[in-house]
Each structure stands twice: as structure tokens, then as C-alpha cells.
Amino acid sequence: MTVSLSAPLLVALLAAATAATGADRPLRRRFRRPRLIQVLAVGAALVLVPANAAYGLASESGPDRPAGGTATGVQLASLVVLCGLAGLCGVLRIAPAPTRLPRRVLAIGAHPDDLELACGGTLLRLVDSGHEVHVLVMSHGGRGGDGDVRAGEAESAGRFLGASGIEVLDLPDTRLARHENEMAEAIERTIRRHRPDLVFTHSGNDQHQDHRAVHLATLRAARQHPAVLCYESPSVTAEFRPSVFVDISDQLDAKVCAVATHHDQRAKPYVGERQVRGLAAFRGGQARVPVAEAFEPVRMSVPLVEEH
């Protein structure tokens, strides 16, 4: 009997695809539907391996057996397809080279989609470089959509970004200014727990009352922190004057996907792909790079010599 050429690959392919399904790796984000790719890979293996074996058996017996060349050709084609699928699943598992000096970052937002819109590319770049990112969201955003859905989307988006920790509080949407003490206490707790080297928050130059409230609460809670950057929300005023820019050329496509995670907000004009890419291109022009995200520094203390 002819031995199936692709059968030995089945276990390896299934293992690679299953492992890749649970991984949030930078290269994995380059695919818009990574899980679908993995499901298709496993499905193809389950079809091709039995077909390959059947052709092998048919080539040895039966009055209607195919010519040996035909059976061998089908087996070789199956082998090529399975090798390609196994290679794709392997690519989805590739992780970046770790940074020599990993840092911890805390990103604070008022609503579930604020961070992805404002600094999603920067957070992706930090995670891609091996840094540890933690996310704190103050409300479920129930006044601007379905709060139960949006809270889940915030967690999904955080996982897509690769955040190590995601916390979504349930303070009242549009009325966060009345809960500045609770927000400041939550931020202080998070800072004590994770000891971040860098804190991102809303700008004070913002028309949205919740964004301004989170900005003030962060300034209180991080009053002794040496590095605080304020990001650009769609509702910032003309007074928003950034002087820090982050090149997100390698992360822009993934940022668009992260923003699209917030399906509940898809009708809002500022979450559209065209708007997201347009703002990134505008800030990139200011920064003299292809695309960028912009920040106002409250304080930005950086070492002149890298620690070892």
C-alpha cells in the first residue's frame, strides 16, 4: 500500500493551529481574520489527509484505481498545501525580539473606545517591542451605546492590543466629573499595583466633560509620576498642541482593526477607517514620518543612558 505523504503533518498542523489560536502576537494582528485562517487550515487538513490516504489505497487495488502518477500527484499537491498551511500557522506564532529594557505602561480612558482611537497604534508598538501595557477604562459607556456590549468590546480590544491587564469600571457615563475621587483612587491603586514607567491619559484640552474629568483625576493620582502623556481624542479642542509624536507606520493597519473591534460604535463618524488613517497621516506630516499619533506631555522624564 502507498503510504500517505501528508499524514505525518496532520498532528503538527493541528498543534500549530491550536496553539496559534490562543496567541496574541504582533504578526498575528497583520491578518484581519486570524482565527478564521486557523479554522480553515484545520478544516483543509481534515479533508486533504483522508483524501490523500484514499488515493493511496485506490492506487493499489480496485478496477477503477487511478493511474499511479495521478495518485502521486494528488498526494504531492496535498503535501504542498498542508506544508503551506502549517507554515502560515507557524508565522502566526512568531513573537518579536524582546526589548533590552522592558517597561510598564498604564493607559487610562474614559470610555471603551477612547484608547484604541487615541493611542492604539502607540500601545501596539509598545507591546510589539516587548513592553508591558495595562489598560484602565472608567465607564461602560452606557449613554453612548449599549453598556454591556461596550464593556465586552473594551476587553476584546485590550486583548487585541496585547494588554497584560484590562480593567473596566462602571462609573456613570457623561457624569464622571462627579466621581473624580473614585477615579483618582482607582488610578492610584493601579499605579501602586503595576508601578508603570509611563502613563497615558486624556488631554485637558477636550470638549468632552468625561475626558476632562479623567485628565484631572490622572493629574491628581499621578502627581508624583515622572512621565505622563496626554493623547488626542476626536473631541479635542483647537488648544490641543502636541509636541510628542510616535511613528505608527507598522501598526496603523492593526490600529484600524482595533478600532473596528468596537462594533457598537460603528455608526459614529470618527471610528471609520478613513478618518483614523486621515488623522494619522496629518500627524505624521507634522512629525516628518509617514503616520503618527500625537501627545501633549505633562512631564516626560527619560534616561539619557540606557540601563543594563
SEKOL-946968 format. One record per residue (C-alpha): residue in three letters; x, y, z. Coordinates in Angstrom, 3 decimals, decimal comma. Example, Ala and Ser with C-alpha at 12.3 -4.5 7.8 and 13.67 -1.06 7.14 Angstrom:
BEGIN
ATOM    aa       east      north         up
ATOM   Ala     12,300     -4,500      7,800
ATOM   Ser     13,670     -1,060      7,140
! end
This chain:
BEGIN
ATOM    aa       east      north         up
ATOM   Met      0,000      0,000      0,000
ATOM   Thr      1,237      3,516     -0,788
ATOM   Val      1,948      5,449      2,400
ATOM   Ser      0,173      8,830      2,635
ATOM   Leu      2,749     11,592      2,254
ATOM   Ser      0,749     14,150      4,252
ATOM   Ala     -0,462     12,077      7,202
ATOM   Pro      2,610     12,823      9,378
ATOM   Leu      1,869     16,528      9,038
ATOM   Leu     -1,623     16,309     10,487
ATOM   Val     -0,611     16,278     14,142
ATOM   Ala      1,906     19,088     13,640
ATOM   Leu     -0,623     21,207     11,731
ATOM   Leu     -3,360     20,723     14,303
ATOM   Ala     -0,951     21,541     17,128
ATOM   Ala      0,334     24,684     15,387
ATOM   Ala     -3,137     25,933     14,532
ATOM   Thr     -4,487     25,245     18,019
ATOM   Ala     -1,540     27,000     19,675
ATOM   Ala     -1,772     29,969     17,337
ATOM   Thr     -5,476     30,392     18,127
ATOM   Gly     -4,641     31,315     21,716
ATOM   Ala     -1,790     33,682     20,947
ATOM   Asp     -1,869     37,438     20,584
ATOM   Arg      1,328     38,044     18,664
ATOM   Pro      2,303     41,117     16,633
ATOM   Leu      2,457     39,286     13,302
ATOM   Arg     -0,842     37,623     14,071
ATOM   Arg     -2,516     41,030     14,087
ATOM   Arg     -1,495     41,630     10,485
ATOM   Phe     -4,246     39,213      9,486
ATOM   Arg     -7,759     40,619      9,730
ATOM   Arg     -9,291     37,195     10,472
ATOM   Pro     -6,540     35,108     12,107
ATOM   Arg     -8,922     32,700     13,800
ATOM   Leu    -10,743     32,092     10,501
ATOM   Ile     -7,409     31,317      8,843
ATOM   Gln     -6,622     28,783     11,549
ATOM   Val    -10,060     27,148     11,324
ATOM   Leu     -9,709     26,873      7,547
ATOM   Ala     -6,241     25,361      7,963
ATOM   Val     -7,527     22,652     10,295
ATOM   Gly    -10,547     22,024      8,060
ATOM   Ala     -8,329     21,650      4,995
ATOM   Ala     -6,144     19,166      6,863
ATOM   Leu     -9,157     17,088      7,874
ATOM   Val    -10,262     16,936      4,229
ATOM   Leu     -6,912     16,541      2,485
ATOM   Val     -5,396     13,856      4,713
ATOM   Pro     -8,271     11,335      4,286
ATOM   Ala     -8,427     12,132      0,566
ATOM   Asn     -4,701     11,580      0,297
ATOM   Ala     -4,983      8,241      2,077
ATOM   Ala     -7,917      7,198     -0,103
ATOM   Tyr     -5,938      7,895     -3,261
ATOM   Gly     -3,070      5,861     -1,849
ATOM   Leu     -5,360      2,903     -1,278
ATOM   Ala     -7,036      3,282     -4,670
ATOM   Ser     -3,698      3,230     -6,423
ATOM   Glu     -3,042     -0,278     -5,056
ATOM   Ser     -6,359     -2,017     -5,645
ATOM   Gly     -9,716     -1,866     -7,366
ATOM   Pro    -10,751     -1,990    -11,025
ATOM   Asp    -11,219      1,786    -11,175
ATOM   Arg     -7,987      2,670     -9,472
ATOM   Pro     -6,338      5,849    -10,792
ATOM   Ala     -3,023      5,752    -12,542
ATOM   Gly     -0,039      5,775    -10,214
ATOM   Gly      1,022      9,178    -11,491
ATOM   Thr     -2,386     10,658    -10,733
ATOM   Ala     -2,391      9,335     -7,171
ATOM   Thr      1,134     10,530     -6,576
ATOM   Gly      0,274     13,938     -7,998
ATOM   Val     -2,707     14,318     -5,687
ATOM   Gln     -0,561     13,287     -2,723
ATOM   Leu      2,142     15,764     -3,642
ATOM   Ala     -0,416     18,542     -4,087
ATOM   Ser     -1,869     17,719     -0,671
ATOM   Leu      1,613     17,796      0,820
ATOM   Val      2,317     21,231     -0,658
ATOM   Val     -0,995     22,658      0,594
ATOM   Leu     -0,521     21,232      4,076
ATOM   Cys      3,045     22,498      4,295
ATOM   Gly      1,841     25,965      3,327
ATOM   Leu     -0,934     25,919      5,917
ATOM   Ala      1,427     24,648      8,603
ATOM   Gly      3,864     27,408      7,705
ATOM   Leu      1,107     30,038      7,950
ATOM   Cys      0,100     28,799     11,397
ATOM   Gly      3,759     28,950     12,360
ATOM   Val      4,032     32,548     11,186
ATOM   Leu      1,076     33,446     13,390
ATOM   Arg      3,106     32,253     16,372
ATOM   Ile      6,202     34,370     15,700
ATOM   Ala      6,962     36,815     18,524
ATOM   Pro      9,173     39,908     18,301
ATOM   Ala     12,661     40,060     19,710
ATOM   Pro     12,354     41,276     23,317
ATOM   Thr     13,492     44,777     24,156
ATOM   Arg     16,664     45,144     26,198
ATOM   Leu     14,854     47,338     28,688
ATOM   Pro     11,174     46,357     29,048
ATOM   Arg      8,923     48,989     30,599
ATOM   Arg      5,446     49,024     32,108
ATOM   Val      2,803     51,356     30,711
ATOM   Leu     -0,613     52,396     32,048
ATOM   Ala     -3,225     53,728     29,603
ATOM   Ile     -6,325     55,377     31,103
ATOM   Gly     -9,519     56,094     29,172
ATOM   Ala    -12,975     57,383     29,991
ATOM   His    -14,929     55,134     27,596
ATOM   Pro    -14,406     51,740     25,963
ATOM   Asp    -13,133     53,009     22,585
ATOM   Asp    -11,075     56,012     23,716
ATOM   Leu     -7,696     54,289     23,921
ATOM   Glu     -7,894     52,495     20,582
ATOM   Leu     -8,869     55,722     18,796
ATOM   Ala     -6,362     57,973     20,529
ATOM   Cys     -3,251     55,908     21,184
ATOM   Gly     -3,988     52,417     19,909
ATOM   Gly     -1,073     52,488     17,476
ATOM   Thr      1,355     53,565     20,192
ATOM   Leu      0,144     50,844     22,565
ATOM   Leu      0,516     48,289     19,776
ATOM   Arg      4,048     49,493     19,102
ATOM   Leu      4,931     49,249     22,794
ATOM   Val      3,577     45,706     23,028
ATOM   Asp      5,292     44,745     19,767
ATOM   Ser      8,567     45,976     21,276
ATOM   Gly      8,161     43,784     24,355
ATOM   His      6,813     46,326     26,831
ATOM   Glu      4,004     45,579     29,289
ATOM   Val      0,782     47,547     28,827
ATOM   His     -2,090     47,824     31,309
ATOM   Val     -5,463     49,380     30,488
ATOM   Leu     -7,915     51,141     32,823
ATOM   Val    -11,316     52,287     31,471
ATOM   Met    -13,600     54,313     33,733
ATOM   Ser    -17,078     53,556     32,358
ATOM   His    -19,063     51,099     30,249
ATOM   Gly    -20,162     53,968     28,004
ATOM   Gly    -23,856     53,240     28,542
ATOM   Arg    -25,074     56,676     27,469
ATOM   Gly    -23,308     56,433     24,112
ATOM   Gly    -24,335     52,869     23,357
ATOM   Asp    -25,088     49,503     24,933
ATOM   Gly    -23,038     49,453     28,118
ATOM   Asp    -22,978     45,662     28,451
ATOM   Val    -21,788     45,253     24,867
ATOM   Arg    -19,257     48,066     25,060
ATOM   Ala    -17,656     46,705     28,226
ATOM   Gly    -17,072     43,392     26,479
ATOM   Glu    -15,698     45,183     23,433
ATOM   Ala    -13,264     47,087     25,637
ATOM   Glu    -11,909     43,799     26,956
ATOM   Ser    -11,732     42,312     23,449
ATOM   Ala     -9,912     45,373     22,136
ATOM   Gly     -7,489     45,246     25,071
ATOM   Arg     -6,673     41,625     24,298
ATOM   Phe     -6,203     42,503     20,634
ATOM   Leu     -3,760     45,231     21,619
ATOM   Gly     -1,886     42,666     23,690
ATOM   Ala     -2,518     44,355     27,046
ATOM   Ser     -1,307     42,407     30,058
ATOM   Gly     -4,116     43,749     32,235
ATOM   Ile     -7,550     45,186     31,395
ATOM   Glu     -9,875     46,752     33,976
ATOM   Val    -13,221     48,318     33,045
ATOM   Leu    -15,005     50,231     35,816
ATOM   Asp    -18,721     51,015     35,798
ATOM   Leu    -18,792     54,688     36,741
ATOM   Pro    -21,641     56,718     35,155
ATOM   Asp    -21,065     57,706     31,564
ATOM   Thr    -21,257     61,513     30,926
ATOM   Arg    -21,125     62,164     34,703
ATOM   Leu    -17,577     61,169     35,565
ATOM   Ala    -16,812     64,659     36,898
ATOM   Arg    -18,998     63,836     39,905
ATOM   His    -16,771     60,851     40,672
ATOM   Glu    -13,313     62,363     40,491
ATOM   Asn    -12,384     60,972     43,909
ATOM   Glu    -13,315     57,409     42,924
ATOM   Met    -11,374     57,738     39,676
ATOM   Ala     -8,292     59,153     41,383
ATOM   Glu     -8,377     56,343     43,942
ATOM   Ala     -8,716     53,726     41,181
ATOM   Ile     -5,776     55,233     39,287
ATOM   Glu     -3,653     55,383     42,439
ATOM   Arg     -4,404     51,718     43,174
ATOM   Thr     -3,462     50,748     39,641
ATOM   Ile     -0,230     52,748     39,791
ATOM   Arg      0,723     51,101     43,084
ATOM   Arg     -0,089     47,661     41,698
ATOM   His      1,747     47,913     38,367
ATOM   Arg      4,308     50,691     39,021
ATOM   Pro      4,182     51,976     35,418
ATOM   Asp      7,088     53,853     33,877
ATOM   Leu      4,724     55,816     31,607
ATOM   Val      1,091     56,934     31,975
ATOM   Phe     -1,244     57,862     29,102
ATOM   Thr     -4,438     59,821     29,695
ATOM   His     -6,878     62,287     28,139
ATOM   Ser     -5,909     65,875     27,407
ATOM   Gly     -7,335     68,745     29,400
ATOM   Asn     -7,937     70,452     26,046
ATOM   Asp    -11,007     68,363     25,278
ATOM   Gln    -14,668     69,284     24,827
ATOM   His    -15,989     66,075     26,397
ATOM   Gln    -16,650     66,536     30,105
ATOM   Asp    -15,741     62,926     30,897
ATOM   His    -12,398     63,271     29,155
ATOM   Arg    -11,536     66,409     31,103
ATOM   Ala    -12,588     64,696     34,353
ATOM   Val    -10,307     61,717     33,673
ATOM   His     -7,476     64,109     32,831
ATOM   Leu     -7,845     65,900     36,191
ATOM   Ala     -8,181     62,643     38,108
ATOM   Thr     -4,997     61,333     36,479
ATOM   Leu     -3,079     64,511     37,343
ATOM   Arg     -4,118     64,051     40,978
ATOM   Ala     -3,310     60,350     41,125
ATOM   Ala     -0,050     60,646     39,174
ATOM   Arg      1,111     63,888     40,762
ATOM   Gln      4,466     62,273     41,696
ATOM   His      4,868     60,372     38,450
ATOM   Pro      7,740     61,459     36,149
ATOM   Ala      6,176     60,575     32,784
ATOM   Val      2,595     61,492     31,835
ATOM   Leu      1,447     61,972     28,235
ATOM   Cys     -1,965     63,239     27,093
ATOM   Tyr     -3,358     61,733     23,910
ATOM   Glu     -5,615     63,111     21,188
ATOM   Ser     -9,301     62,170     21,261
ATOM   Pro    -11,717     63,076     18,431
ATOM   Ser    -13,195     65,717     20,755
ATOM   Val    -10,017     67,697     21,498
ATOM   Thr    -10,201     71,463     21,056
ATOM   Ala     -8,011     73,726     18,940
ATOM   Glu     -5,921     74,243     22,087
ATOM   Phe     -4,554     70,711     21,820
ATOM   Arg     -0,907     71,400     20,916
ATOM   Pro      1,118     68,186     20,665
ATOM   Ser      4,896     68,171     20,850
ATOM   Val      5,472     64,422     21,170
ATOM   Phe      4,817     62,122     18,216
ATOM   Val      5,039     58,346     17,820
ATOM   Asp      5,595     56,773     14,407
ATOM   Ile      2,956     54,043     13,951
ATOM   Ser      3,748     53,114     10,347
ATOM   Asp      3,970     49,411     11,222
ATOM   Gln      0,918     49,492     13,489
ATOM   Leu     -1,659     51,549     11,577
ATOM   Asp     -3,411     48,594      9,933
ATOM   Ala     -3,662     46,853     13,299
ATOM   Lys     -4,948     50,070     14,901
ATOM   Val     -7,751     50,209     12,329
ATOM   Cys     -8,655     46,625     13,278
ATOM   Ala     -8,551     47,503     16,991
ATOM   Val    -10,935     50,422     16,483
ATOM   Ala    -13,217     48,171     14,417
ATOM   Thr    -13,498     45,870     17,443
ATOM   His    -15,968     48,412     18,846
ATOM   His    -18,900     47,330     16,666
ATOM   Asp    -21,389     49,141     18,904
ATOM   Gln    -19,882     52,466     17,827
ATOM   Arg    -19,530     51,749     14,100
ATOM   Ala    -22,128     54,381     13,179
ATOM   Lys    -20,028     57,147     14,747
ATOM   Pro    -18,161     59,071     12,025
ATOM   Tyr    -14,858     59,244     13,884
ATOM   Val    -14,412     55,451     14,108
ATOM   Gly    -14,346     54,980     10,339
ATOM   Glu    -11,163     53,670      8,740
ATOM   Arg    -10,867     56,731      6,515
ATOM   Gln    -10,959     59,097      9,493
ATOM   Val     -8,486     57,032     11,524
ATOM   Arg     -5,994     56,876      8,658
ATOM   Gly     -6,504     60,548      7,794
ATOM   Leu     -5,662     61,803     11,275
ATOM   Ala     -2,614     59,521     11,425
ATOM   Ala     -1,397     60,907      8,106
ATOM   Phe     -1,934     64,504      9,287
ATOM   Arg      0,036     63,967     12,490
ATOM   Gly      2,657     62,060     10,539
ATOM   Gly      3,153     65,090      8,322
ATOM   Gln      3,785     67,228     11,385
ATOM   Ala      6,233     64,663     12,769
ATOM   Arg      8,002     64,129      9,400
ATOM   Val      7,118     60,416      9,367
ATOM   Pro      4,506     58,561      7,267
ATOM   Val      1,845     58,284     10,006
ATOM   Ala      1,867     59,114     13,705
ATOM   Glu     -0,075     59,653     16,908
ATOM   Ala      0,280     62,910     18,814
ATOM   Phe      0,642     63,689     22,520
ATOM   Glu      0,893     66,632     24,882
ATOM   Pro      3,426     65,999     27,647
ATOM   Val      2,562     66,854     31,231
ATOM   Arg      6,011     65,603     32,207
ATOM   Met      8,375     63,391     30,272
ATOM   Ser     11,489     62,278     32,120
ATOM   Val     13,667     59,889     30,099
ATOM   Pro     17,099     58,397     30,902
ATOM   Leu     19,988     59,726     28,799
ATOM   Val     21,835     56,416     29,088
ATOM   Glu     20,090     53,079     28,742
ATOM   Glu     20,233     50,920     31,848
ATOM   His     21,767     47,445     31,640
! end
